[in-house]
């Protein structure tokens, strides 16, 4: 997959690429899929403005309702093979995808989502222009590492990988 990030390496090599951020679709897909698999927020809360029913559950007006971001992003009914990192999956848009809530959603969604995406679109090409990412030697795949026992499945010791100089053949 990293070979597809050549768009990032070319953009950085060409000099200032701030005006080209929209022309880095693979980077945007990798960032959005990364935020789907490892959501930066774990819980989105709202207050019910009126009595309502969610399926067969009555939710009285004034009730604080929490939505576990990780559960939505790991829902196999919404995302096929949900636990697999796949930047090529369809409907990966932080503003329009129904099952994508990394930034919350609607008028009360994160006001800094566009800034966050812009920063990631600047940072990822810079990282990829200098390094290749590789699994640490003798490190089990991320899915087999110890997880935080809460709402999320974040690895206790982060995402185990190493940075190798760009052009390295140790992948």
Buried (B, 14 or more C-beta within 10 A) or exposed (E): EBEBBEBBBBBBEEEEBEEBBEEBEBBBBBBBBBBBBBBEBBBBEBEBEEEEEEEEEEBEEEEEEEEBBBBBBBEEEBBEEBEEBBBEBEEBEBEEBEBBBBBBBEEEBBEEBEEBBEEBBBEBBEBBBEBBBBBEEEBEEBEEBEEEEEBBBBBEEEEEEEEBEEEEEEE
